[in-house]
Amino acid sequence: MPDGSSAGEPIDTLMKSTRDLLRPEEIVREATRDIIKDEIRRHIERTLEEDPQLARDLKDSVRQLLEARAMEYAALIRVGTCTARLGMATVPPNVRAALTKDIVDLISRELGQIVEKSL
């Protein structure tokens, strides 16, 4: 076969994937990375425990960052809304009516799916 595959290709693929899963050097590398991350996390936690003002500042900064992200998303939604309204204003009335119905149906389906997933 020209591409180097053999008649036992599914078995060859299974064997290769099994060998990849059992590569000890990768397992050791991942375990070492986890140990290092844990040690860094403990060091950061100790530092924050020793300096409560720094912990409060960090907490406030993260809150401000999350608020800024929420404001950014809200602004993007407003821009999208204005763009949709502009697009709707530029089409003939009969097309506008059909598009409005399609958009309402789409939004209704999407909201229904969101509600179903949240229950």
C-alpha positions as CSV (number, residue, x, y, z in Angstrom):
1,M,0.0,0.0,0.0
2,P,1.5,3.3,-1.0
3,D,0.7,5.3,2.2
4,G,2.5,2.8,4.4
5,S,-0.7,1.6,6.1
6,S,-1.3,-2.1,6.5
7,A,-4.2,-4.5,6.3
8,G,-4.4,-4.5,10.1
9,E,-4.7,-0.7,10.3
10,P,-7.4,-0.5,13.1
11,I,-5.2,-2.7,15.3
12,D,-2.1,-0.7,14.4
13,T,-3.9,2.5,15.3
14,L,-5.1,1.0,18.6
15,M,-1.6,-0.2,19.5
16,K,-0.1,3.2,18.6
17,S,-2.6,5.1,20.7
18,T,-2.1,2.7,23.6
19,R,1.7,3.2,23.4
20,D,1.1,7.0,23.4
21,L,-1.0,6.7,26.5
22,L,1.6,4.8,28.4
23,R,4.6,7.0,27.5
24,P,6.2,7.4,30.9
25,E,8.2,10.5,30.0
26,E,4.9,12.4,29.4
27,I,3.3,11.1,32.6
28,V,6.3,12.2,34.6
29,R,6.3,15.6,32.9
30,E,2.6,16.1,33.7
31,A,3.0,14.9,37.3
32,T,6.0,17.3,37.8
33,R,4.1,20.2,36.3
34,D,1.2,19.5,38.7
35,I,3.6,19.4,41.7
36,I,5.2,22.7,40.7
37,K,1.7,24.3,40.2
38,D,0.7,23.1,43.7
39,E,3.8,24.5,45.2
40,I,3.4,27.8,43.5
41,R,-0.3,27.9,44.6
42,R,0.7,27.2,48.2
43,H,3.3,30.0,48.1
44,I,0.8,32.5,46.7
45,E,-1.7,31.5,49.3
46,R,0.8,32.0,52.1
47,T,1.8,35.4,50.7
48,L,-1.8,36.5,50.6
49,E,-2.4,35.3,54.2
50,E,0.6,37.3,55.4
51,D,-0.5,40.5,53.6
52,P,-4.3,40.9,54.0
53,Q,-4.2,44.2,52.2
54,L,-2.7,42.6,49.1
55,A,-5.4,39.9,49.3
56,R,-8.1,42.5,49.4
57,D,-6.5,44.5,46.5
58,L,-6.2,41.3,44.4
59,K,-9.9,40.4,45.1
60,D,-11.0,43.9,44.2
61,S,-8.9,43.9,41.0
62,V,-10.4,40.6,39.9
63,R,-13.9,41.9,40.7
64,Q,-13.2,45.0,38.6
65,L,-11.8,42.9,35.8
66,L,-15.0,40.7,35.7
67,E,-17.2,43.8,35.8
68,A,-15.2,45.3,32.9
69,R,-15.6,42.1,30.9
70,A,-19.3,42.1,31.6
71,M,-19.5,45.7,30.5
72,E,-17.6,44.8,27.3
73,Y,-20.0,42.0,26.5
74,A,-23.0,44.2,27.1
75,A,-21.5,46.8,24.8
76,L,-20.9,44.2,22.1
77,I,-24.5,43.1,22.4
78,R,-25.7,46.7,22.1
79,V,-23.5,47.1,18.9
80,G,-25.0,43.9,17.5
81,T,-28.5,45.1,18.3
82,C,-27.8,48.5,16.6
83,T,-26.3,46.7,13.6
84,A,-29.3,44.4,13.3
85,R,-31.7,47.4,13.6
86,L,-29.7,49.2,10.9
87,G,-29.8,46.2,8.6
88,M,-33.6,45.9,9.1
89,A,-34.1,49.6,8.4
90,T,-32.4,49.3,5.0
91,V,-34.5,46.5,3.6
92,P,-37.9,46.9,1.9
93,P,-41.0,46.6,4.2
94,N,-42.1,43.2,2.9
95,V,-38.6,41.7,3.4
96,R,-38.4,43.3,6.8
97,A,-41.6,41.6,7.9
98,A,-40.3,38.2,6.8
99,L,-36.9,38.8,8.4
100,T,-38.5,39.9,11.7
101,K,-40.6,36.8,11.8
102,D,-37.6,34.6,11.1
103,I,-35.5,36.4,13.8
104,V,-38.2,36.1,16.4
105,D,-38.6,32.4,15.7
106,L,-34.8,31.9,15.9
107,I,-34.5,33.8,19.2
108,S,-37.5,31.9,20.6
109,R,-35.9,28.6,19.8
110,E,-32.5,29.6,21.2
111,L,-34.0,30.9,24.4
112,G,-36.1,27.7,24.7
113,Q,-32.9,25.7,24.4
114,I,-31.1,27.8,27.0
115,V,-34.0,27.4,29.4
116,E,-34.1,23.6,28.8
117,K,-30.3,23.3,29.5
118,S,-30.6,25.3,32.7
119,L,-33.3,23.2,34.2
